[in-house]
Amino acid sequence: MRPQPSSEPISEGYIGQIMGQSRATTQLYLPFIFSEIACNVLKFDVEIKNIRQMTIKVSFKLSGDPEIINNLYKEEEWKATSIENFLRATKPGFQVDRNIAPIFVLMLNKFLRVEKVNLKLNRSNKYVLFDQTPDIVMLPTSYPPLSKMGDDDLYIYYEKKSTVFYAPLEFDKIYELIIDLETIGGSFELAPLFPYANVDFSETEINCNCDNGYEVKGACMRVDPITNKQLPGWLNYKLEKEMEPLTPPLIIPANPFRGSFPLFDITEEFGITKENFENGNTDFIMPLSKLKGVVCEEYETFRLTLGIIIPPNKKLDVIIRTIKTGLPTRIYEQLQKIPGYNDVLVEFDIVNLTNVRKKLKIISELPGLTDTAVEEIIVEGINNEKEKPARVLVRQCPLMKYGILETIVNPQRATLQCKVVDAETDKPIYEQSYNIDLLPHDQMIWEIRDVAQSRTHNLADFICAWIHPTDKDGLLDLSRSNSIKYHPDNAFGHKVDTLLDIEKHVRAIWEYLSRDLQIKYLNQPFSSKNISNSQRVLLPERTLSNKAGNCIDLTILFASLLEGIGIYSIIFLTEDHAFIGWGNSKKTNEMFFLETTLLGRGTFDNAKIIAEKKFRDNFLFIGMDDPIPDLISATRGRHIIDLNRVRSDGIVSNR
């Protein structure tokens, strides 16, 4: 075993605020024992679906001493830590199996990214996760950073934007990976890395084809890892910062479309001229058919370049993407306002392959559920004089019909109809239907993890879409009017200017709900960080009619009753609890708090005291009576949601 580092050379981080975070670029350190694993590649198929999308189907079998699996990270626990950090950040609550490993790597040029992946192991579905943040892959036999290496020794690595696929490591079973990729530049260039010392392609079936009438041509060339005594400057900088605990490490956003083009510069890295490459006058270049029979040793691999030939009779290409997850019906319209949010209801990618500009109408709807979304666009022809792109991207979000939302009480499937029509002749050019899964109207999604974009969108603010001051049956208005008798002025909503005025109204509501309605706390679990990232949350009128609710239900009820008289609440969320407050969300000494779960079993004054203690325990810096709430609380799964701020951001309750 090579010398191990004196400290863990793992630099990871996140960039962003509460509404969205991007994972920082990082590095992958492959286990040393991978050097004792053999890999037999059985199939490598490439399917070009259109000029934007591509699918790779790869099958392989691993073999080696069974003890390798048991000792995967023996004496290299720091490598396992890096993987576990990624898994926990990607899938909260995921039970980390110690035999999970980086079984496969794709090095991609700057225009490519992975959209999704599926894995079968001996034809049975298995979990697979992928990480698009690494910019360097340290190969198994490479010396680890921050360790002593001999004068004649070298680092061995690939410094390329990489996507790493994690799955259980098992021997003598067939791995079948289906990987969907997307390009933004019409360029398909990649290098697969089977991270094992010996990779045999002698029995590999190689296929390359294209749908939609396109023709595709491909070629490949062998490439070798970098062998150098020095690591890249950016990585050395990060490692040096790790050794200085008082200095924050360099954080680089992990944009999945970062990197370089071409993926490998053959003129610089191999000394091959452009003329040599075009004429095929080199041993490095070979057609895909000759890949069969190759054996890659010492972590060499091949660079695959694919070119699409557009047939002369093809005039327009329409590529449609629909939402990949269940549609959160109460908030999906407002999700479109999140910067960087990509999983929209439907996206049309229109490419004009002619020299003539086209005027088109883009149409989508969920029949019976939404209005029809219609947008008229102009797509310039290729080689136009204005040098404008011959491509238009249209995202649509058909609005839910009035009164439909609350009829969606169970998960159900709907049909999304998409059309592209020639605006001048009114003739359909493209028409297709897609299945969309709808979530119940009261199902809250706490966060969306966009692995493909290396981003996390926190949706805690969207809980305010459950808060509304009135309801169709008048239950909220009735509750406010009946609370008048508990207000010392025998009035309601008349004075709400000071904290004392607000407290009188909150106390009156408390007394009415507790004494007259006898609403009780229902001991149902609440978690803003649960495994499924979603939870059913009652609307305020439902809590009133049930006369019971858990912490989030009762918090929503109080916030709704207060908003009806012009009081904007503050909602506090921890990992497993919710409570309400009011006042200035930026200053502790100008806020009051209320523990709503004490309804029917405690006093108003006691509920204030308990809630204030919970606030100080969860939202202030430990050991300090700080007048400013902890600004980094969101990174610990805790959120301060100011209803006034959220409303100004455009998040409202849809009816």
C-alpha positions in Angstrom: 0.0 0.0 0.0 1.3 3.4 -0.9 1.7 6.1 1.9 -1.5 7.6 3.0 -2.1 11.4 3.5 -1.5 13.0 6.8 -4.9 14.7 6.5 -7.9 14.0 4.3 -7.4 15.7 0.9 -11.2 16.2 0.4 -12.4 19.7 -0.5 -16.1 19.8 -0.9 -18.7 22.6 -0.6 -21.8 24.3 -1.7 -22.6 27.6 -3.3 -25.9 29.4 -3.0 -28.6 30.6 -0.7 -31.8 29.0 0.7 -33.6 28.8 -2.6 -30.9 27.0 -4.5 -27.4 25.5 -4.0 -24.8 24.3 -6.5 -22.3 21.6 -5.5 -18.7 22.7 -5.9 -16.3 21.0 -8.2 -14.4 18.3 -6.4 -12.1 15.3 -7.2 -12.5 11.6 -7.2 -9.9 9.2 -5.5 -10.3 5.7 -6.7 -9.6 2.8 -4.3 -6.1 1.4 -4.6 -7.5 -2.2 -4.7 -9.2 -1.4 -8.0 -5.8 -2.1 -9.5 -6.5 -5.8 -8.8 -9.9 -5.9 -10.7 -10.3 -7.1 -14.3 -13.1 -5.8 -16.5 -14.6 -7.5 -19.5 -16.7 -5.1 -21.7 -19.5 -7.0 -23.4 -21.4 -4.2 -25.2 -20.9 -0.5 -26.0 -23.9 0.9 -28.0 -24.4 4.5 -28.9 -27.8 5.8 -30.0 -28.2 9.4 -31.3 -31.8 10.3 -30.7 -31.6 13.7 -32.2 -29.1 16.6 -32.5 -29.5 17.2 -28.8 -29.9 13.8 -27.1 -27.9 10.6 -27.0 -28.1 7.3 -25.2 -25.2 5.0 -24.3 -25.8 1.3 -23.4 -22.8 -0.4 -21.9 -22.5 -3.9 -20.4 -19.5 -5.2 -18.6 -18.5 -7.9 -16.1 -16.0 -7.5 -13.2 -13.8 -10.2 -11.7 -11.3 -10.5 -8.9 -10.7 -12.0 -5.5 -13.9 -11.8 -3.4 -11.9 -10.4 -0.5 -11.5 -7.2 -2.6 -15.1 -6.3 -1.9 -14.7 -6.8 1.8 -11.5 -4.7 1.9 -12.5 -2.1 -0.6 -11.3 0.9 1.5 -8.9 -0.9 3.9 -6.4 1.6 5.1 -8.1 4.2 2.8 -11.1 5.3 5.0 -10.6 8.9 3.8 -11.7 7.8 0.3 -14.8 6.2 1.6 -15.6 9.5 3.5 -15.6 11.4 0.2 -18.1 9.0 -1.3 -20.3 8.9 1.8 -20.4 12.7 1.8 -21.6 12.7 -1.8 -24.3 10.1 -1.1 -25.7 11.9 1.9 -25.8 15.2 0.1 -27.5 13.6 -2.9 -30.0 11.3 -1.2 -30.8 12.2 2.5 -31.6 9.2 4.5 -29.9 6.9 2.0 -28.4 3.9 3.8 -24.7 3.9 2.7 -23.5 0.4 1.8 -19.8 0.0 2.3 -19.4 -1.9 -1.0 -20.8 1.0 -3.1 -18.1 2.1 -5.4 -17.4 4.3 -8.5 -17.9 1.5 -11.0 -17.7 3.6 -14.2 -16.7 7.1 -15.3 -17.6 9.2 -18.3 -15.3 12.1 -19.3 -17.3 14.5 -21.3 -16.6 17.6 -23.4 -18.0 21.0 -22.2 -21.3 20.7 -24.2 -22.4 17.3 -22.8 -24.0 16.4 -19.5 -25.8 13.3 -18.2 -29.5 13.5 -17.8 -30.4 10.2 -16.2 -29.1 6.7 -15.8 -30.5 3.2 -15.1 -28.7 0.1 -13.9 -29.5 -3.6 -14.1 -27.2 -6.2 -12.4 -27.9 -9.6 -13.8 -31.1 -8.2 -15.3 -32.4 -7.0 -11.8 -32.8 -3.3 -11.2 -30.2 -1.8 -8.9 -29.8 1.7 -7.5 -27.2 3.9 -9.3 -26.2 7.5 -8.5 -24.1 9.8 -10.5 -22.0 12.8 -9.7 -21.1 15.4 -12.3 -18.8 17.5 -10.0 -15.3 15.9 -10.3 -12.7 17.7 -12.5 -9.9 15.3 -11.7 -9.9 11.5 -11.3 -6.9 10.2 -9.3 -6.3 6.6 -10.6 -5.8 3.8 -8.1 -2.0 3.5 -8.4 -1.5 7.2 -8.1 0.1 8.6 -4.9 -2.6 10.4 -2.9 -2.2 14.1 -2.4 -0.7 15.4 0.9 1.4 12.2 1.2 5.1 11.6 0.7 6.1 10.3 -2.7 9.5 9.1 -3.9 11.7 11.2 -6.1 11.0 9.0 -9.1 7.3 8.5 -8.5 4.5 10.2 -10.5 0.8 11.1 -10.0 -1.5 9.3 -12.5 -4.7 11.0 -13.3 -7.2 12.3 -15.8 -7.9 16.1 -15.5 -11.2 16.2 -17.3 -14.8 17.1 -16.4 -16.2 13.7 -15.3 -19.4 12.0 -14.4 -18.9 9.2 -11.9 -21.5 6.4 -11.5 -21.8 4.8 -8.1 -23.3 1.4 -7.6 -22.7 -1.8 -5.5 -19.4 -3.5 -6.4 -20.1 -7.2 -7.3 -18.1 -9.8 -9.2 -19.1 -12.2 -11.9 -22.4 -10.4 -12.6 -23.3 -8.4 -15.7 -23.7 -4.6 -15.3 -26.0 -3.0 -17.8 -26.0 0.8 -17.8 -28.3 2.9 -19.8 -27.1 6.5 -19.8 -29.0 9.4 -21.3 -27.0 12.5 -22.3 -27.8 15.9 -23.5 -25.8 18.3 -25.6 -26.2 22.1 -25.9 -23.7 22.5 -28.8 -24.6 19.6 -31.1 -21.3 18.0 -30.2 -20.9 14.4 -29.0 -17.5 13.7 -27.7 -16.7 11.5 -24.7 -14.2 9.1 -23.2 -15.5 6.2 -21.1 -13.2 5.2 -18.3 -13.5 1.7 -16.8 -11.4 2.4 -13.7 -9.6 -0.9 -13.5 -6.1 -1.9 -14.5 -7.1 -4.3 -17.2 -10.1 -3.7 -19.5 -10.8 -6.2 -22.3 -12.8 -5.2 -25.4 -12.1 -8.3 -27.3 -15.7 -9.6 -27.0 -17.4 -6.3 -27.2 -20.3 -5.7 -29.5 -20.0 -2.2 -30.9 -23.0 -0.4 -32.4 -23.6 3.2 -33.4 -26.9 4.3 -34.9 -29.2 7.4 -35.1 -33.0 7.9 -35.1 -35.1 10.6 -36.8 -33.5 10.1 -40.2 -30.1 11.3 -39.3 -26.9 9.5 -40.2 -24.0 9.3 -37.7 -20.3 8.7 -38.2 -17.9 8.0 -35.5 -14.2 7.5 -34.8 -12.1 6.8 -31.8 -8.5 7.0 -30.6 -6.6 5.8 -27.7 -5.8 8.2 -24.8 -3.6 7.8 -21.8 -3.8 9.3 -18.3 -1.5 12.2 -17.3 1.7 11.1 -15.5 3.3 14.0 -13.8 5.1 14.9 -10.6 2.7 17.9 -10.2 -1.0 18.1 -9.7 -3.0 20.9 -11.5 -2.6 24.3 -10.0 -6.2 24.7 -9.1 -6.1 21.4 -7.1 -2.9 22.4 -5.3 -4.5 25.6 -4.3 -7.5 23.8 -2.8 -5.3 21.4 -0.9 -3.2 24.3 0.5 -6.4 26.0 1.7 -7.4 22.8 3.4 -4.2 23.0 5.4 -5.2 26.5 6.6 -8.3 26.0 8.6 -9.0 29.7 9.1 -9.0 30.3 5.3 -12.0 29.1 3.3 -11.1 26.8 0.4 -11.5 27.8 -3.2 -15.0 27.0 -4.3 -15.7 26.5 -8.0 -19.3 26.0 -9.1 -19.9 22.6 -10.6 -21.7 23.7 -13.8 -22.3 20.4 -15.7 -21.6 22.2 -19.0 -18.1 23.3 -17.9 -14.9 21.7 -19.2 -13.1 22.0 -22.5 -13.7 21.5 -26.2 -12.4 19.3 -27.6 -12.2 16.9 -24.7 -8.7 15.9 -25.7 -6.7 18.3 -27.8 -4.9 15.9 -30.1 -2.5 18.5 -31.5 -1.1 19.4 -28.1 -1.4 16.2 -26.2 -0.4 13.8 -28.9 1.6 15.9 -31.4 -0.9 15.1 -34.2 -1.6 17.7 -36.8 -5.1 18.5 -38.1 -4.1 17.1 -41.5 -3.0 13.8 -39.9 -6.2 13.5 -38.1 -8.5 14.3 -41.0 -6.6 11.9 -43.3 -6.4 9.2 -40.7 -2.6 9.0 -41.0 -1.9 7.9 -37.4 -2.1 4.8 -35.3 -4.1 6.7 -32.7 -7.3 7.0 -34.8 -9.5 4.1 -35.8 -13.2 3.5 -36.8 -15.5 2.3 -34.1 -15.6 -1.2 -35.6 -11.9 -1.7 -34.8 -12.5 -1.1 -31.1 -13.4 -4.7 -30.8 -10.2 -6.6 -30.0 -8.6 -3.8 -28.1 -7.2 -4.4 -24.6 -6.7 -1.3 -22.5 -4.0 -1.5 -19.8 -2.6 0.9 -17.2 -5.9 2.9 -17.3 -5.7 3.9 -20.9 -9.0 4.4 -22.7 -10.4 5.7 -25.9 -11.8 9.1 -27.0 -15.1 8.8 -29.0 -16.1 11.5 -31.5 -19.5 11.4 -33.2 -20.7 13.5 -36.1 -24.3 13.8 -37.3 -25.1 14.2 -40.9 -28.4 16.0 -41.5 -30.4 14.6 -44.5 -31.3 17.3 -47.1 -35.1 16.5 -46.8 -35.2 17.2 -43.0 -36.5 20.7 -42.5 -37.3 21.0 -38.7 -36.3 19.1 -35.6 -38.6 19.3 -32.6 -37.2 18.0 -29.3 -39.6 17.9 -26.3 -38.7 17.3 -22.6 -41.3 16.9 -19.9 -41.0 17.0 -16.1 -39.1 14.0 -14.7 -40.7 14.0 -11.3 -44.3 14.0 -10.0 -45.9 17.4 -10.6 -46.5 19.3 -7.3 -49.9 20.7 -8.3 -50.2 23.4 -5.7 -46.8 25.1 -6.4 -45.7 24.0 -9.9 -46.7 27.3 -11.6 -44.7 29.2 -9.1 -41.6 26.9 -9.3 -40.9 28.5 -12.7 -39.7 31.7 -10.8 -36.8 29.9 -9.2 -33.5 30.9 -10.9 -31.9 27.9 -12.5 -34.9 25.7 -12.2 -34.9 23.3 -15.1 -37.5 20.6 -14.5 -40.3 22.6 -16.0 -43.6 21.1 -17.1 -42.6 21.1 -20.8 -39.8 22.4 -22.9 -39.8 22.7 -26.7 -36.5 22.8 -28.4 -37.1 23.9 -32.0 -34.2 23.7 -34.6 -34.7 25.1 -38.1 -32.6 23.1 -40.6 -33.5 25.2 -43.6 -32.4 28.6 -44.9 -35.9 30.0 -44.6 -37.2 31.6 -41.3 -40.3 29.9 -39.9 -43.2 31.3 -37.9 -44.6 28.7 -35.5 -47.2 28.4 -32.8 -46.2 26.3 -29.7 -49.2 24.8 -27.9 -49.5 22.6 -24.7 -52.2 21.6 -22.3 -53.4 19.0 -19.8 -56.9 18.5 -21.2 -59.6 19.1 -18.6 -57.1 20.3 -16.0 -55.3 23.4 -17.4 -55.9 26.2 -19.8 -54.1 26.0 -23.2 -50.7 27.6 -23.3 -50.0 29.2 -26.7 -46.9 31.0 -27.8 -46.0 32.3 -31.3 -42.3 32.3 -32.2 -40.0 32.9 -35.1 -37.1 30.6 -35.8 -34.4 32.0 -38.1 -33.0 29.9 -40.9 -29.5 28.6 -40.8 -26.8 30.9 -42.3 -29.1 33.9 -42.0 -27.7 37.3 -42.6 -28.4 38.5 -39.0 -26.2 35.6 -37.7 -29.0 34.7 -35.3 -29.3 31.1 -34.0 -31.6 28.8 -36.0 -32.9 27.5 -32.7 -35.5 28.6 -30.2 -36.1 27.1 -26.7 -39.7 27.5 -25.4 -40.7 26.5 -21.9 -44.4 26.4 -21.1 -46.5 26.0 -17.9 -50.2 25.7 -18.7 -52.2 27.3 -15.8 -54.5 25.1 -13.8 -58.2 25.8 -14.4 -60.1 27.6 -11.6 -61.5 25.2 -9.1 -59.7 22.1 -10.4 -56.7 22.1 -7.9 -58.5 20.8 -4.8 -60.2 18.0 -6.8 -56.7 16.4 -7.1 -56.8 14.6 -3.8 -54.8 11.5 -4.7 -51.8 10.8 -7.0 -53.0 10.5 -10.5 -51.8 10.4 -14.1 -52.7 13.0 -16.7 -52.0 13.4 -20.4 -49.9 16.4 -21.7 -50.7 17.3 -25.3 -47.9 19.1 -27.2 -48.2 20.7 -30.7 -46.1 22.7 -33.0 -48.1 24.4 -35.8 -47.1 26.4 -38.8 -48.5 29.8 -37.9 -49.0 30.8 -41.5 -50.8 27.7 -42.8 -52.2 26.6 -39.5 -51.0 23.0 -40.3 -49.6 20.8 -37.5 -45.9 20.1 -37.9 -45.5 18.1 -34.7 -48.0 16.5 -32.3 -47.4 14.2 -29.4 -48.9 13.2 -26.0 -46.9 12.5 -22.8 -47.9 10.9 -19.5 -47.5 13.3 -16.5 -47.8 12.1 -12.8 -49.7 14.5 -10.6 -49.2 14.8 -6.9 -52.1 15.6 -4.6 -52.9 19.3 -4.1 -51.8 19.2 -0.5 -48.5 17.4 -0.9 -45.6 19.7 -0.1 -42.2 19.1 -1.7 -39.5 20.4 0.6 -36.7 20.3 -1.9 -35.8 19.3 -5.4 -32.4 17.7 -6.0 -31.3 18.2 -9.6 -28.4 15.8 -9.8 -28.0 16.4 -13.5 -27.4 20.1 -12.8 -25.5 19.5 -9.6 -28.0 21.8 -7.9 -30.4 21.6 -4.9 -33.5 23.8 -4.9 -34.8 24.3 -1.4 -38.6 24.9 -1.5 -39.2 25.7 2.1 -40.6 29.2 1.2 -43.3 27.5 -0.9 -45.1 26.3 2.3 -46.6 29.8 2.2 -48.7 28.5 -0.8 -50.8 26.7 1.9 -51.5 30.0 3.7 -54.6 31.9 2.6 -56.8 34.3 4.5 -60.2 33.1 3.3 -61.9 29.9 2.1 -65.0 29.2 0.1 -67.0 28.0 3.1 -66.1 31.0 5.2 -64.5 29.0 8.1 -61.5 31.3 8.4 -63.7 34.5 8.4 -66.0 32.9 11.0 -63.0 32.1 13.2 -61.8 35.6 13.1 -65.2 37.1 13.9 -65.7 34.7 16.8 -62.3 35.6 18.2 -63.6 39.2 18.8 -65.0 38.3 22.2 -61.5 37.4 23.5 -59.9 40.7 22.4 -59.8 43.3 25.2 -61.2 46.0 22.8 -64.1 43.8 21.7 -62.9 44.4 18.1 -60.7 42.6 15.6 -58.2 43.8 12.9 -58.5 47.4 14.0 -55.0 48.0 15.5 -52.0 45.9 14.3 -49.2 48.4 14.3 -47.2 47.4 17.3 -46.0 44.1 18.7 -48.4 44.5 21.6 -51.3 45.1 19.2 -50.4 42.0 17.3 -50.1 39.9 20.5 -53.6 40.8 21.5 -55.0 39.5 18.3 -52.9 36.3 18.4 -54.0 35.7 22.0 -57.7 36.2 21.0 -57.3 33.6 18.2 -55.6 31.2 20.6 -58.4 31.5 23.2 -61.1 30.9 20.6 -59.4 27.9 19.0 -58.6 26.4 22.3 -61.8 27.1 24.3 -64.6 27.2 21.7 -63.4 24.9 18.9 -61.2 22.8 21.3 -58.7 22.2 18.5 -56.1 19.7 19.6 -52.6 18.8 18.6 -52.5 15.6 16.5 -49.3 13.8 17.1 -48.3 13.1 13.5 -44.6 13.2 12.5 -43.3 16.2 10.7 -40.0 16.5 8.9 -38.7 19.1 6.5 -35.8 16.7 5.8 -37.6 13.4 5.4 -36.4 10.7 3.0 -39.1 11.3 0.4 -38.6 15.1 0.6 -42.4 15.5 0.6 -45.3 15.5 3.1 -49.1 16.0 3.1 -49.9 19.4 4.8 -53.5 20.3 5.7 -55.0 23.5 4.3 -56.2 25.8 7.2 -59.9 25.2 6.6 -59.3 21.5 6.8 -57.6 21.9 10.1 -60.6 23.9 11.4 -63.1 21.3 10.3 -60.9 18.4 11.6 -60.4 20.3 14.9 -56.9 18.8 15.0 -53.5 19.1 13.3 -49.8 18.6 13.7 -47.2 21.3 14.2 -47.1 22.5 10.5 -50.9 22.3 10.1 -51.5 24.5 13.2 -48.8 26.9 12.1 -50.4 27.3 8.7 -53.8 27.8 10.4 -52.5 30.7 12.6 -50.6 32.3 9.7 -53.8 32.2 7.6 -56.0 33.7 10.3 -53.4 36.5 10.9 -52.9 37.3 7.2 -56.7 38.0 7.0 -56.2 41.0 9.2 -53.0 42.2 7.6 -50.5 40.5 9.9 -47.6 38.7 8.1 -46.3 35.9 10.2 -42.8 34.4 10.5 -42.6 30.6 10.2 -39.8 28.7 11.8 -38.8 25.2 10.5 -36.3 22.9 12.0 -35.6 19.3 10.8 -38.6 17.9 12.7 -40.7 20.8 14.0 -42.6 24.0 13.0 -43.7 27.0 15.0 -44.9 30.5 14.3 -43.8 34.0 15.2 -44.4 37.6 14.3 -42.4 40.9 14.2 -39.1 41.8 12.7 -37.5 38.7 11.3 -34.0 40.3 11.3 -33.9 41.2 15.0 -34.4 38.8 17.8 -35.5 41.5 20.3 -38.3 42.5 17.9 -39.8 39.1 17.5 -42.3 37.0 19.4 -42.9 33.3 19.1 -45.7 30.8 19.7 -45.7 27.0 20.1 -49.0 26.1 18.5 -48.9 22.4 19.5 -49.9 23.5 23.1 -53.4 24.3 21.9 -55.9 22.7 24.2 -53.3 21.6 26.7 -51.4 24.7 27.7 -51.7 28.4 28.2 -50.9 31.1 25.7 -48.1 32.6 27.8 -46.5 29.2 28.3 -46.6 28.6 24.6 -44.7 31.8 24.0 -42.0 30.9 26.5 -41.5 27.4 25.0 -41.4 28.7 21.4 -38.8 31.4 22.3 -36.6 28.8 23.8 -36.9 26.6 20.7 -36.0 29.6 18.6 -32.9 30.4 20.7 -31.8 26.7 20.7 -32.1 26.4 16.9 -31.6 29.7 15.3 -29.0 31.6 17.3 -25.3 31.0 17.4 -24.5 28.5 20.2 -23.5 30.2 23.4 -24.5 33.7 22.3 -27.5 35.9 22.9 -27.1 37.3 19.4 -29.6 40.0 18.3 -29.4 38.7 14.7 -30.7 35.2 13.8 -28.2 32.7 12.6 -27.9 33.5 8.8 -26.5 30.0 8.0 -29.3 28.1 9.7 -30.6 27.0 6.3 -27.5 24.9 5.8 -28.5 22.9 8.9 -32.0 22.2 7.7 -33.6 25.1 9.5 -35.4 28.0 7.9 -36.8 31.3 8.8 -39.7 32.1 6.4 -40.9 35.7 6.5 -44.4 35.6 4.9 -44.2 39.3 3.9 -40.9 38.6 2.0 -42.4 35.5 0.3 -45.5 37.3 -0.8 -43.3 40.0 -2.4 -41.4 37.3 -4.2 -44.7 36.2 -5.8 -45.4 33.1 -3.9 -49.2 33.0 -3.2 -51.9 30.5 -2.5 -53.6 29.2 -5.7 -57.2 28.2 -5.5 
